[in-house]
């Protein structure tokens, strides 16, 4: 399926390609140190009140 540039620009539907390599990163823990620090801060200070 070949779409010309003019048809692509006139189209109202966005074209998005999902990178399947992102699935490999789904369950890996990132920023563990910052998460630990945030949890400690929330335990001592608590959630902000409105």
C-alpha positions in Angstrom: 0.0 0.0 0.0 1.6 3.2 -1.2 0.3 6.5 -0.1 1.4 9.7 -1.7 2.7 12.7 0.4 -0.4 14.8 -0.5 -2.8 12.1 0.6 -0.8 11.6 3.8 -0.8 15.3 4.6 -4.6 15.6 3.8 -5.4 12.6 6.0 -6.9 13.3 9.4 -5.7 10.0 10.9 -2.2 10.1 12.6 0.2 7.5 11.5 2.0 5.9 14.5 4.3 2.9 14.5 4.7 1.2 17.8 8.2 -0.2 18.4 7.9 -3.8 19.6 11.2 -3.5 21.4 9.4 -1.5 24.1 7.8 -4.8 25.3 11.2 -5.9 26.4 11.4 -3.0 28.8 8.0 -3.4 30.2 8.8 -5.3 33.4 12.3 -4.0 34.1 12.7 -1.8 37.2 14.0 1.7 36.4 15.0 4.5 38.7 15.0 2.2 41.8 17.1 4.6 43.9 14.7 7.5 43.1 11.7 5.4 43.8 13.1 4.3 47.1 13.8 7.9 48.0 10.4 9.1 47.0 8.7 6.3 49.1 10.8 7.2 52.1 9.9 10.9 51.7 6.2 10.1 51.5 6.4 7.9 54.6 8.0 10.7 56.7 6.2 13.8 55.2 3.0 12.3 53.9 0.9 13.3 50.9 0.3 17.0 50.4 -3.1 18.3 51.5 -5.2 20.5 49.2 
